[in-house]
């Protein structure tokens, strides 16, 4: 996940932050996003390289965080819970480009009627059909036994589920029952 505040110069080097053992990448990304809003740098980018597995759970691609543009505030970012230290070396720009390409999902494009699973939020792991789709606005209809929920979210929070139409009546996937 690329976190952006302003636009640092392309010549800025990517610094490497060591991640503590057992840190969830999505939680660390939320913490770093809050820290980026607090620091006084005008242009900072932070890359937390993770992707979601088939169950929608976050997995590290590489257990490092890469930051550029936070020259005066790098120490503040390194004190974020979940970060151990700052490495002395820099990450090459082509390495960052490869991480960004691996992070991008290779899923079919979303369209109206697609059956999807919600990845995060109050309706996490619930499934439904896309009713509305325009740009970064998506509405998912989730059919429960007693009611229908219309969830407004963004495309990155959805994962397409490939299953036959006869099996599309499930609405919650619990590890307890699988």
N, C-alpha and C positions, 0 to 999 in steps of 0.2 A: 504494500500500500504506500503510495507516494503522498506524503503530506507536504503541502506547499503554502508558504507565506511570502508573497511577492515573487520576484523572479531573479535568482542569483545569476551572476555572470557565468556563461558556459565554461570559462577558464578556471572557475573556483574548483579547488580539489575536493574530492569526497573523503571525509574523515570516517573512521570506523569505530563504532562503539561496541564493546563486548556485552553480550546479553547474559544475565544470570541464568543458571541452570533451572529448568522447569518453568520458564515464563511463557505464558500464552501470548502468541503474537498479536491477536486482536486487542487484548487488554493493554499490552504495551503500546500499541498504536494509539489507543485512546488517551493514555497517560501522556505520550509525547505530543499529541495534538494539543492538549491543554497547556503543556509547557511552551509550545511554540507560540501560543496566543499571549502568554505572559511575558516572554522575553522581548527586549526592545530592538531586536534586529529587524531591519526592513525586508530583507530577502533571505529566506531560509528554505531549504528542501530537506526532508528526512524520508528515507526509504526503509520501510519495515517489510522485508521480502517474505511474504507468505501467500498461500493460496488455500482454497477450501477443498477438502477431499470429497469423496462421493457421498458421505453422510452430512456434508455441509460444515464440518468442523475445521477450524484453522490449523494449518500445518506450516512449519517453517520451511522455506526453501534453503536458506542459509541463516544460521543463528547469529547474525550481526545486524546492527542498524547502521545505515550510511547517512551522513549528514554533510551538507555543504552550505556555506554562506553564514554559518553561526560562529564566526571566528571569535568574537568577544564573549559569546554566551555558550560556547561549547561545554564549558565546565558545569554550567547550570543544567544543560540537557543530560550530562553524564551523571548528575545526581538524581535523576528520575528513578523512582523505585523500579527495579527490574534491569537496570543498567549497572554493570560492574565497573567498567573502566573505559578509557580512551586508548586505542592502539596508536602506536607511533607512526606506522606506515599509512599510506593513502591507498584508496581503491582506484584502479584505472577506470576511465570513463566507459570503455567497451565492456567491462565486467558489469557495471551498473545497467547498461543497455541490455545485456543478456538476462540479468535478473528481472528487469521490467518485462521483457518478452516472455519469460517463463511464468511470471505472475499472472499475466493476462489470461483470462479463461478462453478456452477454445470451444465454446458451446455454440449451439445453433442460435441464430438471432431470435429474440423474443417477438411474439406476435399475438394478436388478440385471439383468445381461445387456447393458448398454450397452458399446459398443466405444470405448475411450478410449486416449489417448496420455499417458504420464507426462511431465511438464514438467521436473522437476528431480530431483536425487538420483542414486543409483547406477544406476538403471534409466531415466534420462532418455532420451526419444525412443523408448522401447519401447512397444509397444501390446498391449492385452489386454482381456479382458472383466471387468466388475465381478461379483464373486461374493458379496460381503457389503457392505451399506451400512446404517449406522445412525448418525445424527447426524454427528459429525466423524470417524467411523471408516469407512474403505473398504478392502476387500481386492480387489486386481486379480490375475487369473490371466493370466500371460504365458506363452504356448506357444512355446518354442524348439524347434529341431529335435531336440535331444538331451535336453531336460529341461523341466520346468514350474516356473515361479517364482510364488510367492504374495507379492505386495508389499502391505504394510500402509502406507497413506498417508492423506492428508486430501483432501477434495473440491477445494480450491483448487489442488492439484498435478496435477489431471487436466483434459484437454481432450477433449471428445467428438469422435470422428472419424466423418464421414459417408462411408461407402463400402459397396458391395454386399457381401453375405455371402461371395461367392466370392473377394473380394479381401482378406478378413480374415486371411490367413495370414502377412502380413508382420509382423515383430516389431521391425525397426530401420530407421530412416529416416536414411540417411547422405547428406550433401551430395555425397560422392564419387561415388555411384551414381545420383543423381537427375538 
